[in-house]
């Protein structure tokens, strides 16, 4: 998407579940918080991170094809969650994307589902 420039705010499921448990313990009513990593990650960065982990764990990697950015595409390269309030209330510190990918890959390898 957009030549790999499209960015999203990625967060691991483990971080979300731990975070929800922390928020429930606050016992606040009508609490509105942004939940995310607070970090923008481009599709190209994500693909590079997946390849890095794949190389380290299996010796394999995929070819990344960076498409051409179209001028009429919507680019969200500067959008990610502001989690400063969330961090202040809960002490939350998100795991880096590459760490989450590594943990996911290790779990798959431990179950012998990929080689």
C-alpha positions in Angstrom: 0.0 0.0 0.0 1.4 3.4 -1.0 4.8 1.8 -1.9 5.1 0.5 1.6 4.7 3.9 3.1 1.3 3.4 4.7 1.7 3.4 8.5 -0.3 1.8 11.2 -0.1 1.6 15.0 0.6 -2.1 15.8 0.2 -3.6 19.2 0.6 -7.2 20.3 -2.4 -9.2 21.6 -0.5 -10.0 24.7 0.0 -6.3 25.4 -3.7 -5.6 24.8 -4.8 -8.4 27.2 -2.4 -7.3 29.9 -3.4 -3.7 29.4 -7.1 -4.5 29.7 -6.4 -6.2 33.0 -4.6 -3.1 34.3 -7.4 -0.8 33.1 -10.1 -3.0 34.8 -8.1 -2.7 38.1 -8.4 1.1 37.9 -12.1 0.9 38.6 -12.8 4.0 36.7 -16.2 4.7 35.2 -16.5 6.2 31.7 -12.7 6.1 31.1 -11.7 6.8 27.5 -8.2 5.9 26.5 -6.3 5.4 23.3 -4.9 1.8 23.1 -2.0 1.2 20.8 1.8 1.1 20.8 2.2 4.9 20.3 4.6 4.1 17.4 3.9 4.3 13.7 5.1 1.3 11.7 5.1 1.3 7.9 4.0 -1.7 5.9 7.6 -1.8 4.5 9.1 -1.7 8.1 6.7 -4.5 9.1 7.8 -6.6 6.1 11.5 -5.9 6.9 11.0 -7.0 10.5 9.2 -10.2 9.5 12.1 -11.0 7.1 14.7 -10.3 9.8 13.0 -12.6 12.2 12.6 -15.3 9.5 16.2 -15.1 8.5 17.4 -15.4 12.1 15.1 -18.3 13.0 14.9 -20.3 9.7 17.5 -18.9 7.3 14.7 -18.0 4.9 13.2 -14.7 3.8 10.7 -13.5 1.3 11.1 -11.1 -1.6 9.6 -7.7 -0.7 8.1 -5.9 -3.6 7.6 -2.3 -3.0 4.8 -1.0 -5.2 4.6 2.4 -6.7 2.9 5.1 -4.6 -0.1 6.5 -6.4 -0.8 10.2 -6.1 -4.5 9.5 -5.4 -3.8 7.1 -2.5 -4.5 8.3 1.0 -1.3 8.3 3.0 -1.5 7.8 6.8 2.2 8.1 7.4 1.8 10.4 10.4 -1.0 8.8 12.3 -0.6 6.7 15.4 -2.1 6.7 18.9 -1.2 9.2 21.5 -0.9 6.8 24.5 0.6 9.3 27.0 -2.5 9.3 29.2 -2.7 5.5 29.1 1.0 5.2 30.1 0.5 7.7 32.9 -2.5 5.9 34.4 -1.3 2.3 33.9 2.5 2.4 33.6 2.1 0.6 30.2 5.1 0.2 28.0 4.4 -1.5 24.7 6.6 -4.3 23.4 8.5 -3.3 20.2 7.0 -4.7 17.0 10.0 -6.9 16.3 9.9 -8.4 19.8 6.2 -9.4 19.2 7.0 -10.9 15.8 9.9 -12.8 17.4 7.8 -14.2 20.2 5.1 -15.2 17.7 7.6 -17.0 15.5 9.3 -18.7 18.5 5.8 -20.0 19.6 5.2 -21.4 16.1 8.6 -23.0 15.9 8.0 -24.6 19.4 4.9 -26.2 18.0 6.7 -27.4 14.9 4.3 -25.7 12.6 6.9 -23.9 10.5 10.5 -24.8 9.5 
